[in-house]
Amino acid sequence: MNKITLKIDGMMCGMCESHINDAVRQKFRVKKVTSSHAKGETVILTEDDIGEQSLRAVIEATGYKVLSVKSEPYEKKGLFGFLK
């Protein structure tokens, strides 16, 4: 699974977060997407590889500016994850 963290400029409220989350869900198969206007970021968890240019195009089409994209492997930390 991949964790993609996007720094986004222009989010001012909860509705801004919803616009971005909805746009991502409509265009890509994702496990989870959350946005925070306070942090200025969106975090996406996905099994698929999503290209940076595709993400930028979808989000910038909603009127927000993508400042950076960081992708890294993600491993869910379960209740007993500390036993590994």
KOLZA-769583 format. One record per residue: residue in three letters; x, y, z of N, C-alpha, C in turn. Coordinates in Angstrom, 2 decimals. Atoms other than C-alpha are relative to their C-alpha. Last residue first. Example, Ala and Ser with C-alpha at 12.3 -4.5 7.8 and 13.67 -1.06 7.14 Angstrom:
<rs>
<r type="SER" n_px="-0.82" n_py="-1.19" n_pz="-0.06" ca_px="13.67" ca_py="-1.06" ca_pz="7.14" c_px="-0.77" c_py="1.09" c_pz="0.73"/>
<r type="ALA" n_px="0.89" n_py="-1.19" n_pz="0.00" ca_px="12.30" ca_py="-4.50" ca_pz="7.80" c_px="0.90" c_py="1.20" c_pz="0.00"/>
</rs>
This chain:
<rs>
<r type="LYS" n_px="-0.81" n_py="0.39" n_pz="1.17" ca_px="7.24" ca_py="-7.36" ca_pz="14.98" c_px="1.47" c_py="0.13" c_pz="0.26"/>
<r type="LEU" n_px="-0.58" n_py="1.31" n_pz="-0.22" ca_px="5.50" ca_py="-7.25" ca_pz="18.39" c_px="0.92" c_py="-0.44" c_pz="-1.14"/>
<r type="PHE" n_px="-1.24" n_py="-0.16" n_pz="-0.76" ca_px="4.86" ca_py="-3.48" ca_pz="18.23" c_px="0.71" c_py="-1.33" c_pz="0.23"/>
<r type="GLY" n_px="-1.10" n_py="-0.36" n_pz="0.89" ca_px="2.31" ca_py="-4.02" ca_pz="15.46" c_px="1.33" c_py="0.11" c_pz="0.72"/>
<r type="PHE" n_px="-1.17" n_py="0.74" n_pz="-0.44" ca_px="0.00" ca_py="-5.80" ca_pz="17.90" c_px="1.21" c_py="0.28" c_pz="-0.88"/>
<r type="LEU" n_px="-0.06" n_py="0.05" n_pz="-1.45" ca_px="-2.90" ca_py="-3.36" ca_pz="17.72" c_px="1.28" c_py="-0.67" c_pz="0.49"/>
<r type="GLY" n_px="1.12" n_py="0.59" n_pz="-0.74" ca_px="-2.30" ca_py="-2.76" ca_pz="14.05" c_px="0.26" c_py="0.02" c_pz="1.49"/>
<r type="LYS" n_px="-0.48" n_py="0.36" n_pz="-1.32" ca_px="0.08" ca_py="-0.39" ca_pz="12.30" c_px="-1.18" c_py="-0.48" c_pz="0.83"/>
<r type="LYS" n_px="0.95" n_py="-0.25" n_pz="-1.07" ca_px="-0.89" ca_py="-0.40" ca_pz="8.66" c_px="0.58" c_py="-0.48" c_pz="1.32"/>
<r type="GLU" n_px="0.35" n_py="1.25" n_pz="-0.65" ca_px="2.13" ca_py="-0.40" ca_pz="6.42" c_px="-0.88" c_py="0.32" c_pz="1.18"/>
<r type="TYR" n_px="0.78" n_py="-0.12" n_pz="-1.23" ca_px="2.56" ca_py="2.44" ca_pz="3.99" c_px="-0.33" c_py="-1.39" c_pz="0.52"/>
<r type="PRO" n_px="0.73" n_py="1.22" n_pz="-0.35" ca_px="5.21" ca_py="2.77" ca_pz="1.30" c_px="-0.72" c_py="0.19" c_pz="1.33"/>
<r type="GLU" n_px="-0.81" n_py="0.93" n_pz="-0.78" ca_px="6.06" ca_py="6.38" ca_pz="0.46" c_px="-0.81" c_py="-1.26" c_pz="0.26"/>
<r type="SER" n_px="0.55" n_py="1.35" n_pz="0.01" ca_px="4.89" ca_py="9.10" ca_pz="-1.92" c_px="0.94" c_py="-0.92" c_pz="0.76"/>
<r type="LYS" n_px="-0.95" n_py="0.95" n_pz="-0.60" ca_px="5.47" ca_py="12.82" ca_pz="-1.39" c_px="-0.68" c_py="-1.36" c_pz="0.06"/>
<r type="VAL" n_px="0.55" n_py="1.35" n_pz="-0.05" ca_px="3.79" ca_py="15.45" ca_pz="-3.57" c_px="1.08" c_py="-0.92" c_pz="0.55"/>
<r type="SER" n_px="-0.95" n_py="1.12" n_pz="0.02" ca_px="4.42" ca_py="19.19" ca_pz="-3.25" c_px="-0.75" c_py="-1.33" c_pz="0.10"/>
<r type="LEU" n_px="-1.35" n_py="-0.51" n_pz="-0.23" ca_px="2.78" ca_py="22.59" ca_pz="-3.72" c_px="1.05" c_py="-1.10" c_pz="-0.04"/>
<r type="VAL" n_px="-0.82" n_py="1.04" n_pz="-0.63" ca_px="-0.49" ca_py="21.47" ca_pz="-5.30" c_px="1.43" c_py="0.52" c_pz="0.11"/>
<r type="LYS" n_px="-1.36" n_py="0.16" n_pz="0.54" ca_px="-2.60" ca_py="24.55" ca_pz="-6.03" c_px="0.75" c_py="-1.06" c_pz="0.80"/>
<r type="TYR" n_px="-1.02" n_py="-0.06" n_pz="-1.04" ca_px="-6.38" ca_py="24.53" ca_pz="-5.52" c_px="1.36" c_py="-0.27" c_pz="-0.63"/>
<r type="GLY" n_px="-0.32" n_py="-1.38" n_pz="-0.36" ca_px="-9.07" ca_py="25.42" ca_pz="-8.07" c_px="1.05" c_py="0.15" c_pz="1.09"/>
<r type="THR" n_px="0.98" n_py="-0.45" n_pz="-0.99" ca_px="-10.82" ca_py="22.06" ca_pz="-8.51" c_px="0.30" c_py="1.41" c_pz="0.50"/>
<r type="ALA" n_px="1.25" n_py="-0.25" n_pz="0.72" ca_px="-8.88" ca_py="21.44" ca_pz="-11.76" c_px="-1.11" c_py="0.47" c_pz="0.96"/>
<r type="GLU" n_px="-0.07" n_py="-1.37" n_pz="0.50" ca_px="-5.71" ca_py="21.84" ca_pz="-9.66" c_px="-1.24" c_py="0.36" c_pz="-0.83"/>
<r type="ILE" n_px="0.17" n_py="-0.95" n_pz="-1.10" ca_px="-6.69" ca_py="18.72" ca_pz="-7.75" c_px="0.02" c_py="1.44" c_pz="-0.50"/>
<r type="VAL" n_px="1.33" n_py="0.15" n_pz="-0.61" ca_px="-7.29" ca_py="16.51" ca_pz="-10.79" c_px="-0.22" c_py="1.06" c_pz="1.08"/>
<r type="ALA" n_px="1.03" n_py="-0.42" n_pz="0.95" ca_px="-4.26" ca_py="17.77" ca_pz="-12.76" c_px="-1.39" c_py="-0.03" c_pz="0.63"/>
<r type="ARG" n_px="-0.05" n_py="-1.46" n_pz="0.14" ca_px="-1.88" ca_py="17.53" ca_pz="-9.80" c_px="-1.14" c_py="0.51" c_pz="-0.90"/>
<r type="LEU" n_px="0.51" n_py="-0.58" n_pz="-1.24" ca_px="-2.96" ca_py="13.97" ca_pz="-9.08" c_px="-0.05" c_py="1.52" c_pz="-0.10"/>
<r type="SER" n_px="1.45" n_py="0.26" n_pz="-0.02" ca_px="-2.47" ca_py="12.94" ca_pz="-12.71" c_px="-0.63" c_py="0.62" c_pz="1.25"/>
<r type="GLN" n_px="0.63" n_py="-0.92" n_pz="0.95" ca_px="0.95" ca_py="14.61" ca_pz="-12.82" c_px="-1.52" c_py="-0.17" c_pz="-0.03"/>
<r type="GLU" n_px="0.01" n_py="-1.36" n_pz="-0.55" ca_px="2.05" ca_py="12.82" ca_pz="-9.64" c_px="-0.72" c_py="0.98" c_pz="-0.93"/>
<r type="GLY" n_px="-1.04" n_py="-0.92" n_pz="0.48" ca_px="1.10" ca_py="9.44" ca_pz="-11.02" c_px="-0.17" c_py="1.40" c_pz="0.56"/>
<r type="ILE" n_px="0.67" n_py="-1.15" n_pz="0.59" ca_px="-1.07" ca_py="7.17" ca_pz="-8.90" c_px="1.10" c_py="0.98" c_pz="-0.38"/>
<r type="ASP" n_px="-0.94" n_py="-1.10" n_pz="0.21" ca_px="0.32" ca_py="3.72" ca_pz="-8.21" c_px="-0.78" c_py="1.12" c_pz="-0.69"/>
<r type="ASP" n_px="-0.46" n_py="-0.29" n_pz="1.36" ca_px="-2.50" ca_py="1.56" ca_pz="-6.94" c_px="1.08" c_py="1.07" c_pz="0.00"/>
<r type="GLU" n_px="-0.74" n_py="1.19" n_pz="0.46" ca_px="-3.03" ca_py="0.07" ca_pz="-3.48" c_px="0.65" c_py="0.28" c_pz="-1.35"/>
<r type="THR" n_px="0.44" n_py="0.70" n_pz="1.20" ca_px="-4.02" ca_py="3.47" ca_pz="-2.11" c_px="0.86" c_py="-1.23" c_pz="-0.28"/>
<r type="LEU" n_px="-0.47" n_py="1.38" n_pz="-0.13" ca_px="-3.88" ca_py="5.63" ca_pz="1.01" c_px="-0.57" c_py="-0.78" c_pz="-1.16"/>
<r type="ILE" n_px="0.70" n_py="1.03" n_pz="0.76" ca_px="-4.19" ca_py="9.36" ca_pz="0.27" c_px="0.66" c_py="-1.35" c_pz="0.29"/>
<r type="VAL" n_px="-0.70" n_py="1.28" n_pz="-0.10" ca_px="-3.21" ca_py="12.21" ca_pz="2.59" c_px="-0.88" c_py="-1.06" c_pz="-0.66"/>
<r type="THR" n_px="0.89" n_py="1.12" n_pz="0.29" ca_px="-4.21" ca_py="15.79" ca_pz="1.76" c_px="0.84" c_py="-1.26" c_pz="0.07"/>
<r type="GLU" n_px="-0.43" n_py="1.23" n_pz="0.64" ca_px="-2.42" ca_py="18.80" ca_pz="3.20" c_px="-1.13" c_py="-0.99" c_pz="-0.21"/>
<r type="GLY" n_px="-0.25" n_py="-0.24" n_pz="1.41" ca_px="-2.72" ca_py="22.43" ca_pz="4.18" c_px="0.47" c_py="-1.25" c_pz="-0.72"/>
<r type="LYS" n_px="-1.35" n_py="0.46" n_pz="0.32" ca_px="-2.33" ca_py="21.62" ca_pz="7.87" c_px="0.38" c_py="0.32" c_pz="-1.45"/>
<r type="ALA" n_px="-0.89" n_py="-0.57" n_pz="-1.02" ca_px="-5.37" ca_py="23.70" ca_pz="8.91" c_px="1.46" c_py="-0.38" c_pz="-0.29"/>
<r type="HIS" n_px="-0.31" n_py="-1.37" n_pz="0.41" ca_px="-7.18" ca_py="22.88" ca_pz="5.64" c_px="0.97" c_py="0.65" c_pz="0.98"/>
<r type="SER" n_px="0.03" n_py="-0.92" n_pz="-1.13" ca_px="-6.88" ca_py="19.19" ca_pz="6.45" c_px="0.36" c_py="1.39" c_pz="-0.49"/>
<r type="SER" n_px="-0.61" n_py="-1.31" n_pz="0.21" ca_px="-7.66" ca_py="16.53" ca_pz="3.88" c_px="-0.14" c_py="0.84" c_pz="1.26"/>
<r type="THR" n_px="0.37" n_py="-1.00" n_pz="-1.01" ca_px="-8.33" ca_py="12.82" ca_pz="4.18" c_px="0.74" c_py="1.29" c_pz="-0.32"/>
<r type="VAL" n_px="-0.53" n_py="-1.33" n_pz="0.30" ca_px="-8.39" ca_py="10.10" ca_pz="1.53" c_px="-0.50" c_py="0.96" c_pz="1.07"/>
<r type="LYS" n_px="0.37" n_py="-1.08" n_pz="-0.91" ca_px="-8.78" ca_py="6.39" ca_pz="2.17" c_px="0.61" c_py="1.30" c_pz="-0.50"/>
<r type="LYS" n_px="0.51" n_py="0.61" n_pz="-1.22" ca_px="-8.60" ca_py="3.10" ca_pz="0.27" c_px="-0.54" c_py="1.08" c_pz="0.93"/>
<r type="VAL" n_px="-0.77" n_py="-0.23" n_pz="-1.21" ca_px="-8.25" ca_py="4.82" ca_pz="-3.10" c_px="-0.65" c_py="-0.73" c_pz="1.17"/>
<r type="ARG" n_px="0.42" n_py="1.01" n_pz="-0.98" ca_px="-9.34" ca_py="3.97" ca_pz="-6.62" c_px="0.90" c_py="0.17" c_pz="1.22"/>
<r type="PHE" n_px="-0.95" n_py="1.06" n_pz="-0.34" ca_px="-8.81" ca_py="7.22" ca_pz="-8.52" c_px="-0.62" c_py="-0.99" c_pz="0.96"/>
<r type="LYS" n_px="-0.97" n_py="0.28" n_pz="1.07" ca_px="-10.86" ca_py="9.82" ca_pz="-10.40" c_px="0.91" c_py="-1.18" c_pz="0.27"/>
<r type="GLN" n_px="0.66" n_py="0.19" n_pz="1.29" ca_px="-14.06" ca_py="10.13" ca_pz="-8.33" c_px="0.99" c_py="-0.45" c_pz="-1.08"/>
<r type="ARG" n_px="0.78" n_py="1.25" n_pz="-0.01" ca_px="-12.35" ca_py="9.55" ca_pz="-4.97" c_px="-0.63" c_py="-0.29" c_pz="-1.35"/>
<r type="VAL" n_px="-0.93" n_py="1.13" n_pz="-0.02" ca_px="-9.74" ca_py="12.25" ca_pz="-5.68" c_px="-0.75" c_py="-1.32" c_pz="-0.06"/>
<r type="ALA" n_px="-0.68" n_py="0.05" n_pz="1.30" ca_px="-12.36" ca_py="14.81" ca_pz="-6.70" c_px="0.95" c_py="-1.19" c_pz="-0.08"/>
<r type="ASP" n_px="0.94" n_py="0.51" n_pz="1.00" ca_px="-14.50" ca_py="14.00" ca_pz="-3.65" c_px="0.66" c_py="-0.13" c_pz="-1.37"/>
<r type="ASN" n_px="0.24" n_py="1.43" n_pz="-0.27" ca_px="-11.57" ca_py="14.43" ca_pz="-1.25" c_px="-0.91" c_py="-0.62" c_pz="-1.05"/>
<r type="ILE" n_px="-1.21" n_py="0.74" n_pz="0.39" ca_px="-10.58" ca_py="17.75" ca_pz="-2.86" c_px="-0.21" c_py="-1.50" c_pz="0.20"/>
<r type="HIS" n_px="-0.16" n_py="-0.11" n_pz="1.45" ca_px="-14.09" ca_py="19.19" ca_pz="-2.72" c_px="1.20" c_py="-0.82" c_pz="-0.47"/>
<r type="SER" n_px="0.95" n_py="0.90" n_pz="0.67" ca_px="-14.60" ca_py="17.86" ca_pz="0.82" c_px="0.15" c_py="0.04" c_pz="-1.51"/>
<r type="GLU" n_px="-0.47" n_py="1.36" n_pz="-0.22" ca_px="-11.45" ca_py="19.57" ca_pz="2.13" c_px="-0.88" c_py="-0.99" c_pz="-0.74"/>
<r type="CYS" n_px="-1.17" n_py="0.13" n_pz="0.87" ca_px="-12.57" ca_py="22.85" ca_pz="0.58" c_px="0.57" c_py="-1.42" c_pz="0.10"/>
<r type="MET" n_px="0.52" n_py="0.23" n_pz="1.35" ca_px="-15.95" ca_py="22.37" ca_pz="2.26" c_px="1.13" c_py="-0.14" c_pz="-1.01"/>
<r type="GLY" n_px="0.39" n_py="1.39" n_pz="0.16" ca_px="-14.20" ca_py="21.96" ca_pz="5.60" c_px="-0.55" c_py="-0.32" c_pz="-1.38"/>
<r type="CYS" n_px="1.06" n_py="0.49" n_pz="-0.89" ca_px="-12.56" ca_py="25.35" ca_pz="5.31" c_px="-0.29" c_py="-1.47" c_pz="-0.26"/>
<r type="MET" n_px="0.34" n_py="-0.93" n_pz="-1.07" ca_px="-9.81" ca_py="27.50" ca_pz="3.76" c_px="-0.99" c_py="-0.56" c_pz="1.02"/>
<r type="MET" n_px="1.10" n_py="0.55" n_pz="-0.81" ca_px="-7.95" ca_py="25.24" ca_pz="1.33" c_px="-0.26" c_py="0.93" c_pz="1.18"/>
<r type="GLY" n_px="1.30" n_py="-0.51" n_pz="0.38" ca_px="-5.91" ca_py="27.41" ca_pz="-1.07" c_px="-1.17" c_py="-0.56" c_pz="0.79"/>
<r type="ASP" n_px="0.25" n_py="-1.40" n_pz="-0.31" ca_px="-2.48" ca_py="25.82" ca_pz="-1.10" c_px="-1.41" c_py="0.37" c_pz="-0.45"/>
<r type="ILE" n_px="0.94" n_py="-0.71" n_pz="0.88" ca_px="-2.02" ca_py="22.06" ca_pz="-1.01" c_px="-0.23" c_py="1.41" c_pz="0.51"/>
<r type="LYS" n_px="0.12" n_py="-1.33" n_pz="-0.61" ca_px="0.80" ca_py="19.90" ca_pz="0.34" c_px="-0.81" c_py="0.84" c_pz="-0.99"/>
<r type="LEU" n_px="-0.03" n_py="-1.17" n_pz="0.88" ca_px="0.14" ca_py="16.38" ca_pz="-0.89" c_px="-0.09" c_py="1.25" c_pz="0.85"/>
<r type="THR" n_px="0.28" n_py="-1.22" n_pz="-0.75" ca_px="0.97" ca_py="13.21" ca_pz="1.05" c_px="0.19" c_py="1.19" c_pz="-0.94"/>
<r type="ILE" n_px="-0.37" n_py="-1.17" n_pz="0.78" ca_px="0.73" ca_py="9.89" ca_pz="-0.78" c_px="-0.44" c_py="1.23" c_pz="0.79"/>
<r type="LYS" n_px="0.51" n_py="-1.20" n_pz="-0.65" ca_px="0.76" ca_py="6.72" ca_pz="1.29" c_px="0.53" c_py="1.19" c_pz="-0.78"/>
<r type="ASN" n_px="-0.74" n_py="-1.26" n_pz="0.09" ca_px="1.18" ca_py="3.55" ca_pz="-0.73" c_px="-0.70" c_py="1.09" c_pz="0.77"/>
<r type="MET" n_px="0.86" n_py="-1.17" n_pz="0.00" ca_px="0.00" ca_py="0.00" ca_pz="0.00" c_px="0.90" c_py="1.23" c_pz="0.00"/>
</rs>
